[in-house]
Amino acid sequence: MAELKYEITEKIGVLSENAKGWTKELNMVSWNEHEPKYDIREWSPDHSRMGKGVTLSADELAELKELLAGIDLDSFE
């Protein structure tokens, strides 16, 4: 299996942290030396390991922002 190369080019923010210290983060990540994209996933404290996540282009992130803006969070309480 080929080695997966990644570089976190910008740390945008932490969404949550679990009991083991892993954090769910929104970052800009370059995968296999490609153009960085927005990325949401869990990372180990030293960022040497990662969980499954989702990678989004700028257009996809803009669409997600629009969808989230239309959600009434009070209705989920």
ABEGO torsion letter per residue (X at the ends): XBBBBBBBABBAEBABBBAAGBBBBBBBBBBGGBBBBBBBBBBBAAGABBBBBBBBBAAAAAAAAAAAAABBAAAAX
